[in-house]
Amino acid sequence: MTKQQVLDLYFLDARHKLVELAAFLDRVERADGKDDFRFKAFRAALAKLNGKKKYKAKGVLLAFSDPTTDPTLNAAAKGATGAYQPQISQIRADKIQAKPTLRKSA
Amino acid sequence: MKYIEPHAHMVSRTTDDYERMALAGCEAVCEPAFWAGFDRSSADGFHDYFCHLTEHEPKRAAKFGLKHFCWLCINSKEAEDVKLAEEVIALIPKFLNRPNVLGIGEIGLNKNSRNELRVLEMQVELAAKHDQLILVHTPHLEDKLKGTRLILDVLKNDKRIKPERVIIDHVEEHTVEMVLDCGMWAGMTLYPETKCTPARAIDILEIFGNERLWMNSACDWGVSDPLAVPKTALEMKKRGHLGSAIEKVIYANPKSFLRQSGKFKI
């Protein structure tokens, strides 16, 4: 597709989503109380939208992702919040039932 | 246009959905074993679920001319209890010879915990021992990147596992490349709010090509759309993709992967 064709197909939809995003920011900023780790991650992800760097969707997803590599000690909850919160992985070790044994080449 | 729905949780959908899928061109639906939205209290609950997937659900689908296939496992959301997982895994072998069972799935990780990882290894062992295809669930949202890496490490480290017999599902822009680079298949799940939208799934196809990729609705009891695959096919058409390219992604690709089971015949 040409740039014109992409704009013809998706501009109004993207504009709509951008206005929704702006309204969400206004809504959070207008509300009382403190925000949390999710909003901080959101602002970090927003920064990925500007500039000429390619693969912005990937950049946004990475901004919300857990960057650590070790398994967590246990699954404290089933759900995901949408943004990485470091202290979630600091769970008491006494609940561990088994340790994984990463299989090596057979 | 004919298509295959390679990942749908029909036990939680209405009969009307079967009819709508059939009207939209669906020829076969494949149902991985998953979390019911609550934890089962014993392995007996899984036994009944496996009977449901292998006996009752194919009959429901057949009323609308749809072939129904399934995958069996204990899902990662209930894998924190290793003892329960061991009991459930012990049940699976006696179901593997049933005619609509395609393999082990959807195994994987949810919160990337040690116990989940241990249970994943146990089920990879089960698949290797019984020469089964593997369908992998990758974690949600912030946990997906790390979970996908951990899962790929487990699979790559077991040399009995052939990458072309593994599909890693729910990939997004930040995980698809690492999956395809391993030689495995990648599934894109089309959800209204999380995972991929139709437009983003097509972006991924345009960037990474259409080899070893499929699309699914993963429709279940949550916010999801059983017609997400044909709707994405329409979106591809709007973007100017040829009919043959669309057919490859929504029909030929899943057929190529699934027929490796020896049971997927449509």
Contacts between the chains, C-beta under 8 A, distances in Angstrom:
chain1	res1	chain2	res2	distance
A	1	B	239	5.9
A	1	B	240	6.1
A	5	B	240	7.6
A	9	B	238	6.5
A	9	B	239	7.0
A	10	B	199	7.0
A	55	B	173	6.9
A	57	B	172	8.0
A	57	B	173	4.5
A	57	B	200	6.5
A	57	B	203	7.3
A	58	B	173	4.2
A	58	B	174	4.8
A	61	B	144	7.9
A	61	B	145	7.5
A	61	B	172	5.8
A	61	B	173	5.8
A	61	B	174	4.2
A	62	B	145	6.9
A	62	B	174	5.3
A	64	B	141	6.8
A	64	B	142	5.3
A	65	B	142	5.5
A	65	B	144	6.9
A	65	B	145	3.9
A	65	B	146	7.0
A	65	B	174	6.7
A	66	B	112	7.5
A	66	B	142	5.3
A	66	B	143	5.9
A	66	B	145	6.6
A	66	B	146	4.6
A	67	B	145	7.7
A	67	B	146	7.6
A	68	B	146	6.3
A	69	B	146	6.6
A	69	B	149	6.8
A	69	B	150	7.9
A	71	B	112	5.6
A	71	B	113	6.0
A	71	B	114	4.7
A	71	B	116	7.8
A	71	B	117	5.1
A	71	B	150	6.5
A	72	B	111	6.1
A	72	B	112	5.5
A	72	B	113	4.9
A	72	B	114	7.3
A	73	B	113	6.9
A	73	B	114	6.4
A	74	B	80	6.5
A	74	B	113	5.0
A	74	B	114	6.9
A	74	B	115	6.4
A	75	B	80	4.7
A	75	B	110	6.4
A	75	B	111	3.8
A	75	B	113	4.2
A	75	B	115	7.1
A	75	B	116	6.2
A	76	B	111	7.2
A	77	B	111	7.1
A	78	B	35	7.9
A	78	B	77	5.2
A	78	B	110	6.4
A	78	B	111	7.2
A	79	B	140	7.7
A	80	B	139	7.0
A	80	B	140	4.0
A	80	B	141	4.0
A	80	B	142	5.8
A	80	B	143	5.6
A	81	B	141	7.2
A	81	B	142	6.8
A	82	B	141	4.8
A	82	B	142	6.3
A	83	B	141	7.8
A	83	B	142	5.6
A	84	B	142	4.5
A	85	B	142	8.0
A	96	B	114	6.0
A	96	B	115	7.3
A	97	B	80	7.9
A	97	B	81	7.6
A	97	B	82	4.7
A	97	B	83	7.5
A	97	B	115	5.5
A	98	B	82	4.9
A	98	B	114	7.0
A	98	B	115	5.9
A	98	B	118	4.6
A	99	B	114	5.8
A	99	B	118	6.9
A	100	B	114	5.5
A	100	B	117	3.9
A	100	B	118	4.6
A	100	B	120	7.9
A	100	B	121	6.0
A	101	B	118	7.6
A	101	B	121	6.8
A	102	B	121	7.5
A	102	B	153	6.5
A	102	B	154	6.5
A	102	B	157	5.8
A	103	B	121	6.1
A	103	B	124	7.4
A	103	B	125	7.8
A	103	B	154	6.8
A	103	B	157	5.1
A	103	B	158	4.8
A	104	B	157	5.9
A	105	B	157	6.7
A	105	B	158	7.8
A	105	B	159	4.7
A	106	B	158	6.5
A	106	B	159	5.1
A	106	B	160	5.4
